[in-house]
Amino acid sequence: MIASYDGIMRQKYYEGTAEIINLSTEIGRLLGIVDVTHARRPKTRLRRANRIKTIHASLQIEGNTLTMDQVTDIFDNIHVAGPVAEVMEVRNAIAVYENISEYHPFDEKSYLKAHEVLMAGLMPGAGRYRTRDVGVFKGEKVAHLAPPSWNVQHLMQQLFAYLAESPDNLLIKSCVFHCEMEFIHPFTDGNGRMGRLWQTVILMQENPVFEYLPIESGIRDSQQEYYAALAMADKEGLATHFLEYMLKLVRNGLETFVVAQRIVLTDTERLVYFKEHTGLQSFSRKDYMKVFRNISSATATRDLTKGVAQGVILREGESRLTVYRFV
């Protein structure tokens, strides 16, 4: 992984792959649709539903047995008869996620404060890094031996330095942080839920809509793949496979969100979006349809013809040689 046992951080975090590039591009396209339709902050009812899904899924991954209805009741301050520790887990998660915008992704103290709230009353030393060595077990076998406790603070400081200083975009940074944090395993307990939480905190810097996307539900529904991706990263010493896995989940979450919002761009909005997100000086109808894959060639032609009629774009050439330029 990035962090080695001797405290020296490797310069290479992951291998750039075509899939990482393609997924990042697709996520950018979906975020553009969210922005151009002013859907960064969804309707209140959808925000509430997604928040509850996020909390339920993240805790279910950790073995919490409370149902979605019970989590909803706790969210609404209704008494729930259930294991005390599990009810407390939900209340703590609500306290964190309801104030998630107050946490700063590049601030280590903010990160530790989030852990303190998330694990309050559930473990001693909440909000502080572990002081003993730990391993992650699969059955009776050690699946991952975490770095020694004396090196944890140094490794986490390096990881936060990566967040603040790396030229990588925030999508990549969020995945790398999640993966490397799980490798370092900085806390005695709560590492999984902190990895998922902090990825969301980082992604919110890219676009506020990520506050309301239940990406944790995607992780819960593909847990075997999630842990396999982490294991692969551990084995290879690179987060490449985990990046591909997580970016796919982010892409899928955004696609679901767009559908749930019933976001349909008008012809004018499509032209504006295309101009702002491609930067092409000249383009063909084929280029236009590469961005808007769900429209027909007839719809693309109507968009472009209307743009010409309104003086938004200029048309040059005929038939297959036709190209368009923004005025």
C-alpha positions in Angstrom: 0.0 0.0 0.0 1.0 3.6 0.1 2.1 3.5 3.7 4.9 1.1 4.5 5.8 -0.3 7.9 9.0 1.8 8.1 7.0 5.0 7.7 8.1 5.9 4.2 5.3 6.7 1.9 5.6 5.4 -1.6 5.2 7.8 -4.5 2.9 5.6 -6.5 -0.7 5.2 -5.1 -2.3 3.5 -8.1 -1.9 2.6 -11.7 -3.9 4.8 -14.1 -6.2 2.6 -16.2 -8.6 3.1 -19.1 -11.4 2.1 -16.7 -10.5 4.7 -14.2 -10.4 7.4 -16.9 -13.7 6.3 -18.4 -15.5 6.1 -15.1 -14.2 9.5 -14.0 -15.4 11.0 -17.3 -18.8 9.4 -16.9 -19.1 10.7 -13.3 -18.2 14.1 -14.6 -20.9 13.9 -17.2 -23.5 12.9 -14.6 -22.4 15.7 -12.2 -22.8 18.1 -15.1 -26.5 17.0 -15.5 -27.0 17.5 -11.8 -25.5 21.0 -12.0 -27.3 22.2 -15.1 -30.6 21.1 -13.7 -30.0 22.7 -10.3 -30.3 19.3 -8.6 -27.3 19.6 -6.2 -29.7 19.7 -3.3 -32.6 17.2 -3.9 -36.1 17.5 -2.5 -36.4 17.2 1.2 -38.2 13.8 1.2 -35.5 12.3 -1.0 -32.7 13.8 1.1 -34.3 12.2 4.2 -34.8 8.8 2.6 -31.2 8.7 1.3 -29.8 9.8 4.7 -31.7 6.9 6.4 -30.5 4.4 3.7 -26.9 5.6 4.2 -27.0 5.1 7.9 -28.8 1.8 7.8 -26.5 0.4 5.1 -23.2 1.5 6.7 -24.1 0.0 10.1 -25.6 -3.2 8.5 -22.1 -3.8 7.0 -20.8 -3.7 10.5 -23.3 -6.3 11.7 -26.0 -4.0 13.1 -29.3 -5.9 13.0 -31.8 -3.1 13.3 -34.3 -2.8 10.4 -34.8 0.1 8.1 -38.1 0.9 9.9 -36.3 0.9 13.3 -33.6 3.2 12.0 -36.3 5.5 10.6 -38.0 5.5 14.0 -34.8 6.4 15.8 -34.3 9.2 13.1 -37.8 10.5 14.1 -37.0 10.2 17.9 -39.4 7.3 18.4 -38.4 4.8 21.0 -37.1 1.5 19.6 -36.8 -1.8 21.5 -33.5 -3.2 20.4 -29.9 -4.0 21.6 -28.7 -0.9 23.4 -25.3 -0.8 21.6 -27.0 -1.0 18.2 -29.5 1.8 19.0 -26.5 3.9 20.2 -24.7 3.1 16.9 -27.6 4.5 15.0 -28.0 7.6 17.2 -24.3 8.3 16.8 -24.4 7.9 13.1 -27.3 10.3 12.8 -25.4 12.8 14.9 -22.5 12.6 12.4 -24.4 12.5 9.2 -26.8 15.3 10.1 -23.8 17.6 10.6 -21.6 16.1 7.9 -21.1 19.5 6.2 -19.3 20.8 9.3 -16.4 18.3 8.9 -13.4 19.4 6.8 -12.0 16.7 4.6 -8.3 17.8 4.8 -8.3 18.5 8.6 -7.1 15.6 10.7 -8.6 17.1 13.9 -12.0 17.2 12.2 -11.6 13.6 11.2 -10.8 12.5 14.8 -13.8 14.5 16.0 -16.0 12.6 13.6 -14.8 9.3 15.0 -15.3 10.6 18.6 -19.0 11.3 17.8 -19.5 8.2 15.7 -18.1 5.8 18.4 -19.1 7.7 21.6 -20.1 5.2 24.3 -19.2 2.2 22.0 -15.5 1.9 22.8 -12.9 3.5 25.0 -10.6 6.0 23.4 -13.1 7.2 20.7 -11.6 10.0 18.7 -8.0 8.8 19.3 -5.7 6.6 17.3 -5.1 3.0 18.5 -2.3 2.3 20.9 -2.0 -1.4 20.3 -1.3 -3.6 17.3 -4.3 -5.1 15.5 -5.1 -7.5 12.7 -8.2 -8.1 10.6 -9.4 -11.7 10.9 -11.4 -13.8 8.4 -12.6 -16.7 10.5 -9.5 -17.8 12.4 -7.0 -16.5 9.8 -5.4 -13.1 9.7 -6.7 -11.4 6.6 -4.7 -8.2 7.2 -2.0 -7.3 9.6 -2.2 -3.5 10.2 0.9 -1.3 10.6 2.2 -1.1 14.2 0.5 1.3 16.5 3.6 3.5 16.9 3.5 4.3 13.2 -0.2 5.1 12.9 -0.2 8.8 13.6 2.7 9.4 11.2 1.0 7.4 8.4 -2.3 9.2 8.9 -0.5 12.6 8.7 1.0 11.5 5.4 -2.3 10.5 4.1 -3.8 13.9 5.0 -0.9 15.5 3.4 -1.7 13.6 0.2 -5.3 14.9 0.4 -4.1 18.5 0.8 -1.2 18.5 -1.7 -1.7 15.9 -4.4 -2.8 17.1 -7.9 -5.2 14.1 -8.1 -8.8 15.1 -8.5 -11.2 14.7 -5.5 -12.9 11.6 -7.0 -9.5 9.8 -7.0 -8.4 11.2 -3.6 -11.6 10.0 -1.9 -11.0 6.4 -3.1 -7.3 6.4 -2.3 -8.0 7.8 1.2 -10.7 5.2 1.8 -8.5 2.4 0.7 -5.3 3.5 2.5 -7.2 4.3 5.7 -8.5 0.8 5.8 -4.9 -0.5 5.3 -3.6 1.7 8.2 -6.6 0.7 10.3 -6.0 3.7 12.6 -8.7 2.9 15.2 -9.4 0.0 17.5 -12.9 0.0 16.2 -15.0 2.0 13.6 -12.5 1.9 10.8 -15.0 0.7 8.2 -17.7 3.2 8.9 -15.1 6.0 9.1 -13.6 5.0 5.7 -17.1 5.3 4.1 -18.0 8.4 6.0 -14.8 10.3 5.1 -15.0 9.4 1.5 -18.4 11.1 1.4 -16.9 14.1 3.2 -14.2 14.4 0.5 -16.7 13.9 -2.3 -18.9 16.7 -1.0 -16.0 19.1 -1.8 -16.4 18.0 -5.4 -20.2 18.4 -5.5 -22.7 18.9 -2.6 -25.0 16.3 -4.1 -22.7 13.5 -2.7 -24.1 14.3 0.7 -27.4 12.7 -0.4 -26.2 9.7 -2.3 -26.4 6.4 -0.4 -23.2 5.0 -1.8 -22.9 2.8 1.4 -26.0 0.9 0.1 -23.9 -0.1 -3.0 -21.1 -1.3 -0.8 -23.5 -3.3 1.4 -25.0 -4.9 -1.7 -21.6 -5.9 -3.0 -19.7 -6.6 0.2 -17.7 -9.6 -1.2 -16.5 -7.4 -4.0 -15.7 -4.6 -1.6 -13.6 -6.7 0.6 -12.0 -8.5 -2.4 -11.0 -5.1 -3.8 -9.4 -4.1 -0.4 -7.6 -7.5 -0.3 -6.3 -7.0 -3.8 -5.0 -3.5 -2.9 -3.3 -5.0 0.2 -1.7 -7.8 -1.9 -0.6 -5.6 -4.8 0.5 -2.6 -2.8 -1.6 -0.3 -5.1 -5.2 1.0 -4.8 -5.9 0.5 -8.5 -8.5 -2.2 -8.2 -10.2 -0.5 -5.3 -10.4 2.7 -7.3 -12.1 0.9 -10.2 -14.6 -0.7 -7.8 -15.5 2.5 -5.9 -15.7 4.7 -9.0 -18.2 2.2 -10.4 -20.3 2.5 -7.3 -20.2 6.3 -7.4 -21.2 6.2 -11.1 -24.1 3.8 -10.3 -25.2 6.0 -7.4 -25.3 9.1 -9.5 -27.2 7.3 -12.3 -29.8 6.1 -9.8 -30.1 9.7 -8.4 -30.6 11.2 -11.8 -33.3 8.7 -12.6 -35.0 9.3 -9.1 -35.0 13.0 -9.7 -36.5 12.4 -13.2 -33.9 14.8 -14.5 -34.5 15.4 -18.2 -32.5 18.1 -20.0 -34.3 20.4 -22.5 -32.7 21.0 -25.9 -31.3 24.3 -24.7 -29.9 22.8 -21.5 -28.2 20.1 -23.5 -26.4 22.7 -25.7 -25.3 24.7 -22.7 -24.1 21.6 -20.9 -22.2 20.4 -24.1 -20.5 23.8 -24.5 -19.4 24.0 -20.8 -18.2 20.4 -20.4 -16.5 19.6 -23.7 -14.6 22.7 -24.6 -14.7 21.7 -28.3 -14.1 24.5 -30.8 -15.9 22.6 -33.5 -17.9 19.3 -33.3 -20.1 17.0 -35.2 -23.5 15.4 -34.4 -21.6 12.3 -33.5 -19.6 14.2 -30.9 -22.8 15.6 -29.5 -24.4 12.1 -29.2 -21.3 10.7 -27.5 -22.1 13.1 -24.6 -25.9 12.5 -24.7 -26.0 8.7 -25.2 -29.7 8.4 -24.4 -31.1 10.6 -27.2 -31.8 9.5 -30.8 -30.0 10.9 -33.8 -33.3 12.7 -34.8 -33.3 14.5 -31.4 -29.7 15.4 -31.8 -30.4 16.9 -35.2 -33.4 18.9 -33.8 -31.2 20.2 -31.0 -28.5 21.4 -33.4 -30.9 22.8 -35.9 -32.7 24.8 -33.2 -29.3 26.0 -31.9 -28.5 27.3 -35.4 -31.9 29.0 -35.7 -31.4 30.7 -32.4 -27.9 31.9 -33.3 -26.2 29.8 -30.6 -24.2 27.8 -33.0 -23.0 28.0 -36.6 -23.2 25.2 -39.1 -20.5 24.5 -41.7 -20.5 21.9 -44.4 -23.1 19.4 -45.6 -24.2 15.8 -44.8 -21.4 13.8 -43.1 -19.0 16.6 -43.3 -21.2 19.0 -41.3 -19.5 20.6 -38.3 -20.9 23.0 -35.8 -19.2 25.9 -33.9 -20.5 27.9 -30.9 -21.0 31.6 -31.5 
